[in-house]
Amino acid sequence: MRDLKVTLIQTELIWEDIDANLASFDKKIDAICEETDIIILPEMFTTGFSMNAANLAQSMNGSALKWLQEKSRQTNCDIVGSAIIKVNSKYFNRLLWVKPDGSLFIYDKKHLFRFAGEEKVYSAGDRNITVELHGWKIRPFICYDLRFPAWTRNIKNQYDVAIFIANWPEKRSLHWKSLLQARAVENQCYVIGVNRVGIDGNGLNYKGVSSVIDPLGKIIFQRQKEICTYTTGLSYKILEDYRKKFPAWMDTDDVIINF
């Protein structure tokens, strides 16, 4: 299995301005000069983490998805990020994963951030997805999902990489860093966290700390506060050798145990 090239974009988001954010990411993606297999954008990359769904939501025929599909075709790589999507009368914080051939995978955020009232505005998803890319199995999550290990559990190596896209405020950045490493160690997989920087329309500050962590919990990449685009390779041999050498995955609990 060949190594997987991943690109993270950590940046400010322009508050509740879909067109401006698409234009900003357009420039950032066009500036990528390294070959890559997947480009990962933050949570709600078109608006910032807004509860103003009634005014900002798009349908699945909206500009956000069309833009993602066009950029995926142009770059010939997968692109993933989440946006505010309306389906019938419900709003979702929906992760959109697009492939160059037009294939689309969706994941609706399972754990809605009660502290911000997200559960009052959005509907929760109820299923995980696993996307294959060059033989790698990848499972994406959104922000608050990071706090719930039962939901992210990697039973018998169902996936090789976990992706967490987020708008995770600076005041809880220690939790972000700690939990990303914990998810990598307990699930014996690579973990990628992509967060935003800057200040949002609610005055919350974000310092990024976007990260790439290997299956042993070693930090391959971590960057605070800066706007940056970073590309790195994930080694399948390192993953495979570690799982063989230390096969804790074979003893994973298949279900939640109640005492």
MOCORFEN-V467235 format. One record per residue. BURIAL is + if it has 16 or more other ideal C-beta (glycine too) atoms within 10 Angstrom, else -. Layout:
((BURIAL) (BURIAL))
//
This chain:
((-) (-) (-) (+) (+) (+) (+) (+) (+) (+) (+) (+) (+) (+) (+) (+) (+) (+) (-) (-) (+) (+) (-) (+) (+) (-) (-) (+) (+) (-) (-) (-) (-) (-) (-) (+) (+) (+) (+) (+) (+) (+) (+) (+) (+) (+) (+) (+) (+) (+) (+) (-) (+) (-) (-) (+) (+) (+) (-) (-) (-) (+) (-) (+) (+) (-) (+) (+) (+) (-) (+) (+) (-) (-) (+) (-) (+) (+) (+) (+) (+) (+) (+) (+) (+) (+) (-) (-) (-) (-) (+) (+) (+) (+) (+) (+) (+) (+) (+) (-) (-) (-) (-) (-) (+) (+) (+) (+) (+) (+) (+) (+) (+) (-) (-) (+) (-) (+) (-) (-) (+) (+) (+) (-) (+) (-) (-) (+) (+) (-) (+) (-) (+) (-) (-) (+) (-) (+) (+) (+) (+) (+) (+) (+) (+) (+) (-) (-) (-) (-) (-) (+) (+) (+) (-) (-) (+) (-) (+) (+) (+) (+) (+) (+) (+) (+) (+) (+) (+) (+) (-) (-) (+) (-) (-) (+) (+) (-) (+) (+) (+) (+) (+) (+) (+) (+) (+) (+) (+) (+) (+) (+) (+) (+) (+) (+) (+) (+) (-) (+) (-) (-) (-) (+) (-) (+) (+) (+) (+) (+) (+) (+) (+) (+) (+) (-) (-) (-) (-) (+) (-) (-) (+) (-) (-) (-) (-) (+) (+) (+) (+) (+) (-) (+) (+) (+) (-) (-) (+) (-) (-) (+) (+) (-) (-) (-) (-) (-) (+) (-) (-) (-) (-) (-) (-) (-) (-) (-) (-))
//
